[in-house]
Amino acid sequence: MSAATGVVWGRAEQQDFRSRVRGTLLGAALGDALGAPVDRLDLAGIQAAHGPEGVVDLLPAHGRRGAVSHLTQLTLFSVDGLIRAQVRRDTGAWHPPTDLHRAYLRWAATQRDWGPDERRAEDGWLAREEWLYARRDATRALLLGFGDEVMGTLEAPKNPGEPGPEAAARSAPFGLLVGWEPQLVVQLAVECAAQSHGHPSACLAAGAYAVIVHALARGDDLDGAVQKALALLAVRPGHQPVSDALQHALGAVRQGMPGPGRVAELAGEGTAEESLAVAVYCALVGEDVRHGLCLAVNQDGPSGAAGALTGGLLGALHGETALPPAWLAELEGRPTLLVLADDFAMEMTQGPALHGPTGSSPGWLARYPRGT
């Protein structure tokens, strides 16, 4: 797989990219944290518990406000896997889906083990973050998908009937590969989705989401990013449900004031493509990040996934400074998210100064080993 396009990074471009990387990862985590406490409630239940406006602020979950779920955990391991793929490229090994699968297996180990004491040096620094060992309601599809070392592929996907949004919700980091051609971003996200969510629409929704983030990170507006995704989807078999959902989201924008009714219509049964439609709609009509995220999570479907997808879009579009500071102050794992975001940005913009065939930084290879 060949991907790089030879992006030349000036200082201003590096700063803008880092802000978008931070915005994407922090925004997705905020949306996850906002939706997680009500993820199993329908809209009526949310309003009964929290008033007619529903969720308007962070709520306690897992013993604290600002707690994230397995969606954020897996997104972090997506980033870790992408950095490791770049580092392993020096060895001549270049198959990112395999590196991502190894990263997801490291996540799966956190859901089985008591803590990081059992980690080896070659597992890298992220797998030794103790807070990531909290079990946060991972779905059966994820636990089965990464329950053994067999990697799902497009030819032999794991959970081929699973249409849920969890694979899409971990796919924002693929879109931050701004030096890659868009069609390769789609392909990587689709292949990695098949490792746990093999339904064609779940895979293609992950690909569509990744390439929308990709266009945003390159400076497009959201409408233009969705149009690019639609064009890339059109050549893929089985794209119609995902394309229709995106078109439905764009059409809903023109139907008057946003509200729970329109979100509910888009959310449907909470499938991957429906959750993606909710995210696109809420990111387009939200007055600001806070409003867009609140729109996304007050619904009958998977609030955490919809919030995470929406937050990733808004963060990629506006950068970290647009995110609500009071929410960031309470966000679980924010130091880890920031370090990983900055490491990713540094790898993508200055990788040759960190590692290469002729010499490498020992500190960087200790953080992101070339082994498994």
C-alpha positions as CSV (number, residue, x, y, z in Angstrom):
1,M,0.0,0.0,0.0
2,S,1.5,3.3,-1.1
3,A,-0.1,6.4,0.4
4,A,2.0,9.5,0.9
5,T,1.7,12.5,-1.4
6,G,4.8,14.4,-0.3
7,V,3.1,17.1,1.7
8,V,5.5,20.0,2.5
9,W,4.9,21.3,6.0
10,G,5.5,25.0,6.9
11,R,5.3,26.1,10.5
12,A,1.8,27.6,10.1
13,E,0.6,24.5,8.4
14,Q,2.0,22.3,11.2
15,Q,0.3,24.4,13.8
16,D,-3.0,24.3,12.0
17,F,-2.8,20.5,11.6
18,R,-1.9,20.0,15.2
19,S,-5.0,22.1,16.2
20,R,-7.2,20.0,14.0
21,V,-5.8,16.7,15.3
22,R,-6.3,17.8,18.9
23,G,-9.8,19.1,18.0
24,T,-10.7,15.8,16.3
25,L,-9.6,13.6,19.2
26,L,-10.8,15.9,22.0
27,G,-14.1,16.6,20.2
28,A,-14.9,12.9,19.6
29,A,-14.1,12.2,23.3
30,L,-16.3,15.1,24.5
31,G,-19.2,13.8,22.4
32,D,-18.7,10.3,23.7
33,A,-18.6,11.6,27.3
34,L,-21.8,13.7,26.8
35,G,-23.7,10.8,25.3
36,A,-22.4,7.9,27.4
37,P,-24.6,8.5,30.5
38,V,-27.8,8.3,28.4
39,D,-26.7,5.8,25.8
40,R,-29.3,3.2,26.8
41,L,-32.2,5.7,27.1
42,D,-34.6,6.8,24.5
43,L,-35.5,10.4,24.1
44,A,-38.5,10.2,26.4
45,G,-36.4,8.6,29.0
46,I,-33.7,11.2,28.6
47,Q,-36.3,14.0,29.0
48,A,-37.9,12.3,32.0
49,A,-34.6,12.1,33.7
50,H,-33.1,15.4,32.7
51,G,-35.9,17.8,31.8
52,P,-37.5,18.8,28.5
53,E,-34.3,20.0,27.0
54,G,-32.6,16.7,27.7
55,V,-28.8,16.6,28.1
56,V,-27.3,20.1,28.1
57,D,-24.2,19.4,30.1
58,L,-21.8,16.6,31.1
59,L,-23.4,14.1,33.5
60,P,-22.0,11.5,35.8
61,A,-21.2,8.1,34.3
62,H,-18.9,5.4,35.5
63,G,-18.5,7.3,38.8
64,R,-17.6,10.7,37.5
65,R,-18.5,13.5,35.1
66,G,-16.7,13.5,31.8
67,A,-16.1,9.8,31.7
68,V,-15.5,8.3,28.3
69,S,-16.5,4.9,26.9
70,H,-14.9,2.2,24.9
71,L,-15.4,4.4,21.8
72,T,-12.7,6.8,23.0
73,Q,-10.5,4.0,24.2
74,L,-10.5,2.4,20.7
75,T,-10.0,5.8,19.0
76,L,-6.8,6.2,21.0
77,F,-5.6,2.8,19.9
78,S,-6.4,3.7,16.3
79,V,-4.0,6.6,16.7
80,D,-1.4,4.4,18.3
81,G,-1.7,1.9,15.5
82,L,-1.3,4.5,12.8
83,I,1.9,5.9,14.4
84,R,3.2,2.3,14.8
85,A,2.5,1.6,11.1
86,Q,4.6,4.6,10.1
87,V,7.4,3.5,12.3
88,R,7.3,-0.1,11.1
89,R,7.5,1.1,7.5
90,D,11.3,1.6,8.1
91,T,11.6,-2.1,8.3
92,G,10.0,-2.6,4.9
93,A,6.8,-3.9,6.4
94,W,3.9,-1.9,5.2
95,H,0.4,-3.2,5.9
96,P,-1.5,-0.7,8.1
97,P,-4.6,-2.9,8.6
98,T,-2.3,-5.4,10.4
99,D,-0.8,-2.7,12.6
100,L,-4.3,-1.4,13.5
101,H,-5.4,-4.9,14.3
102,R,-2.4,-5.3,16.6
103,A,-3.4,-2.0,18.3
104,Y,-7.0,-3.2,18.8
105,L,-5.7,-6.5,20.3
106,R,-3.8,-4.3,22.8
107,W,-7.1,-2.6,23.6
108,A,-8.8,-6.0,24.0
109,A,-6.1,-6.9,26.5
110,T,-7.0,-3.9,28.6
111,Q,-10.5,-5.3,28.9
112,R,-9.3,-8.6,30.2
113,D,-6.3,-7.7,32.4
114,W,-6.4,-6.0,35.8
115,G,-3.8,-3.4,34.9
116,P,-0.7,-2.5,32.9
117,D,1.7,-4.6,35.0
118,E,1.3,-7.4,32.4
119,R,2.3,-5.3,29.5
120,R,5.6,-5.8,27.7
121,A,8.0,-3.1,26.6
122,E,7.0,-3.7,22.9
123,D,3.4,-2.9,23.8
124,G,4.4,0.8,23.9
125,W,3.4,3.6,26.3
126,L,-0.4,3.8,25.6
127,A,-1.0,0.2,26.7
128,R,0.6,1.1,30.0
129,E,-1.9,3.9,30.8
130,E,-3.7,2.6,33.8
131,W,-7.0,4.5,33.3
132,L,-7.5,2.7,30.0
133,Y,-8.1,-0.6,31.8
134,A,-11.5,0.6,33.0
135,R,-14.2,-1.6,31.4
136,R,-16.6,0.8,29.7
137,D,-19.5,-1.3,28.3
138,A,-17.8,-2.6,25.2
139,T,-20.3,-4.2,22.8
140,R,-20.4,-7.9,22.1
141,A,-19.3,-7.2,18.5
142,L,-16.1,-5.6,19.7
143,L,-15.3,-8.2,22.3
144,L,-15.9,-11.0,19.7
145,G,-14.1,-9.1,16.9
146,F,-11.0,-8.8,19.0
147,G,-11.5,-11.8,21.2
148,D,-8.8,-13.8,19.3
149,E,-5.9,-13.1,17.0
150,V,-7.7,-13.8,13.7
151,M,-8.0,-10.6,11.8
152,G,-11.2,-9.9,10.0
153,T,-10.9,-8.9,6.4
154,L,-13.2,-7.7,3.6
155,E,-13.2,-11.3,2.3
156,A,-13.8,-12.8,5.7
157,P,-15.1,-10.1,8.0
158,K,-15.8,-10.5,11.7
159,N,-19.5,-10.2,12.7
160,P,-20.7,-9.9,9.1
161,G,-24.2,-9.1,10.2
162,E,-23.3,-6.3,12.7
163,P,-24.5,-2.9,11.4
164,G,-23.7,-0.8,14.5
165,P,-21.7,2.5,14.5
166,E,-18.8,1.5,16.8
167,A,-16.3,0.9,14.0
168,A,-17.2,4.2,12.4
169,A,-16.8,5.9,15.8
170,R,-13.1,4.8,16.0
171,S,-12.3,5.9,12.5
172,A,-11.7,9.6,12.8
173,P,-7.9,9.2,13.0
174,F,-7.8,7.6,9.6
175,G,-9.1,10.9,8.2
176,L,-6.1,12.7,9.8
177,L,-3.8,11.0,7.3
178,V,-3.9,14.2,5.3
179,G,-0.9,13.1,3.2
180,W,-2.8,10.2,1.9
181,E,-5.0,10.1,-1.2
182,P,-8.7,10.1,-0.2
183,Q,-9.5,6.8,-1.8
184,L,-6.8,5.1,0.3
185,V,-8.2,6.7,3.5
186,V,-11.6,5.1,2.6
187,Q,-10.0,1.8,1.9
188,L,-8.1,1.7,5.2
189,A,-11.1,2.6,7.3
190,V,-13.2,0.0,5.5
191,E,-10.7,-2.7,6.0
192,C,-10.2,-1.9,9.6
193,A,-14.0,-1.7,10.3
194,A,-14.3,-5.3,8.9
195,Q,-12.2,-6.4,11.9
196,S,-15.2,-6.1,14.1
197,H,-18.2,-4.8,12.2
198,G,-18.4,-6.7,8.9
199,H,-21.8,-5.5,7.6
200,P,-21.2,-3.7,4.3
201,S,-22.9,-0.6,5.5
202,A,-21.0,-0.5,8.7
203,C,-17.7,-0.7,6.8
204,L,-18.7,1.9,4.2
205,A,-20.0,4.2,6.9
206,A,-16.6,4.1,8.6
207,G,-14.9,4.8,5.2
208,A,-17.3,7.7,4.5
209,Y,-16.7,9.2,8.0
210,A,-13.0,8.9,7.7
211,V,-12.9,10.7,4.3
212,I,-15.2,13.5,5.5
213,V,-12.7,14.1,8.4
214,H,-9.9,13.9,5.8
215,A,-11.4,16.7,3.7
216,L,-12.1,18.8,6.8
217,A,-8.6,18.4,8.0
218,R,-7.4,19.6,4.6
219,G,-9.5,22.7,4.9
220,D,-12.8,21.9,3.2
221,D,-16.1,23.0,4.6
222,L,-18.5,20.3,5.8
223,D,-20.9,20.3,2.8
224,G,-18.0,20.0,0.4
225,A,-16.4,17.2,2.5
226,V,-19.7,15.3,2.4
227,Q,-19.9,15.7,-1.4
228,K,-16.4,14.3,-1.8
229,A,-17.4,11.3,0.3
230,L,-20.5,10.7,-1.8
231,A,-18.4,10.8,-5.0
232,L,-15.9,8.2,-3.5
233,L,-18.8,6.0,-2.2
234,A,-20.5,5.9,-5.6
235,V,-17.9,3.6,-7.1
236,R,-18.2,1.0,-4.3
237,P,-20.6,-1.9,-4.4
238,G,-23.3,-1.7,-1.7
239,H,-22.9,2.0,-1.1
240,Q,-26.5,3.0,-1.5
241,P,-27.7,2.8,2.1
242,V,-24.7,5.0,3.2
243,S,-25.1,7.4,0.3
244,D,-28.8,7.7,0.9
245,A,-28.3,8.4,4.6
246,L,-25.8,11.2,3.8
247,Q,-28.2,12.7,1.2
248,H,-31.0,12.5,3.8
249,A,-28.8,14.5,6.3
250,L,-28.0,17.2,3.7
251,G,-31.7,17.4,2.8
252,A,-32.8,17.7,6.4
253,V,-30.7,20.9,6.8
254,R,-33.1,22.7,4.5
255,Q,-36.2,21.7,6.4
256,G,-36.4,24.4,9.0
257,M,-35.3,24.8,12.6
258,P,-33.2,21.9,13.9
259,G,-34.7,19.8,16.8
260,P,-35.1,16.3,18.2
261,G,-37.7,15.4,15.7
262,R,-35.3,15.8,12.8
263,V,-32.5,14.0,14.6
264,A,-34.9,11.1,15.4
265,E,-35.9,10.8,11.8
266,L,-32.2,10.5,10.8
267,A,-31.3,8.2,13.7
268,G,-33.7,5.5,12.8
269,E,-32.6,2.2,14.2
270,G,-29.1,3.5,15.2
271,T,-27.2,1.8,12.4
272,A,-23.7,3.0,11.4
273,E,-25.0,5.0,8.4
274,E,-27.9,6.5,10.4
275,S,-25.5,7.6,13.2
276,L,-23.2,9.1,10.6
277,A,-26.2,11.0,9.1
278,V,-27.0,12.3,12.6
279,A,-23.5,13.5,13.0
280,V,-23.3,15.3,9.7
281,Y,-26.7,17.0,10.3
282,C,-25.8,18.1,13.8
283,A,-22.4,19.4,12.8
284,L,-24.0,21.3,9.9
285,V,-26.9,22.9,11.9
286,G,-25.3,23.3,15.3
287,E,-24.9,27.0,16.3
288,D,-21.6,26.0,18.0
289,V,-19.9,22.8,19.2
290,R,-21.9,22.6,22.4
291,H,-25.2,23.0,20.5
292,G,-24.3,20.4,17.9
293,L,-23.2,17.8,20.4
294,C,-26.3,18.3,22.5
295,L,-28.5,17.8,19.4
296,A,-26.7,14.6,18.6
297,V,-27.0,12.9,21.9
298,N,-30.7,13.7,22.7
299,Q,-32.2,10.9,20.7
300,D,-33.5,7.3,20.8
301,G,-30.4,5.6,19.3
302,P,-26.8,5.2,20.4
303,S,-26.1,8.6,22.0
304,G,-22.4,8.0,22.7
305,A,-21.6,7.0,19.1
306,A,-23.6,9.9,17.6
307,G,-21.9,12.3,20.0
308,A,-18.4,10.9,19.2
309,L,-19.0,11.1,15.4
310,T,-20.3,14.6,15.7
311,G,-17.5,15.8,17.9
312,G,-14.9,14.4,15.6
313,L,-16.4,16.3,12.7
314,L,-16.6,19.6,14.6
315,G,-13.1,19.3,16.0
316,A,-11.6,18.6,12.6
317,L,-13.5,21.5,11.1
318,H,-12.8,24.1,13.8
319,G,-9.8,22.9,15.7
320,E,-9.3,22.6,19.4
321,T,-10.0,26.2,20.4
322,A,-13.7,25.8,19.4
323,L,-14.4,23.1,22.0
324,P,-16.2,24.1,25.2
325,P,-13.4,24.7,27.8
326,A,-15.6,23.9,30.8
327,W,-16.2,20.4,29.3
328,L,-12.5,19.9,28.4
329,A,-11.6,20.7,32.0
330,E,-13.6,17.6,33.2
331,L,-12.8,15.3,30.3
332,E,-11.4,12.0,31.5
333,G,-8.0,11.2,30.0
334,R,-7.4,14.6,28.5
335,P,-3.6,14.5,29.2
336,T,-3.3,11.2,27.4
337,L,-5.4,12.5,24.5
338,L,-3.3,15.6,24.1
339,V,0.0,13.7,24.3
340,L,-1.2,11.2,21.7
341,A,-2.6,13.9,19.4
342,D,0.7,15.8,19.5
343,D,2.7,12.6,18.9
344,F,0.5,11.9,15.9
345,A,0.9,15.4,14.5
346,M,4.7,15.2,15.0
347,E,4.9,11.8,13.3
348,M,2.9,12.9,10.3
349,T,4.7,16.2,9.8
350,Q,8.3,15.4,11.0
351,G,8.5,11.6,11.0
352,P,11.8,11.4,9.0
353,A,13.5,13.4,11.8
354,L,12.3,10.8,14.4
355,H,13.1,7.5,12.7
356,G,14.4,6.1,9.5
357,P,16.7,3.5,7.9
358,T,19.8,5.4,8.9
359,G,19.0,6.4,12.4
360,S,16.1,6.8,14.9
361,S,15.3,8.5,18.2
362,P,15.6,5.9,20.9
363,G,12.9,7.7,22.9
364,W,10.4,7.6,20.0
365,L,11.0,3.9,19.4
366,A,10.5,3.2,23.1
367,R,7.1,4.9,22.8
368,Y,6.2,3.3,19.5
369,P,8.2,0.1,19.1
370,R,8.7,-1.6,15.8
371,G,7.6,-4.9,17.2
372,T,4.0,-6.0,17.9
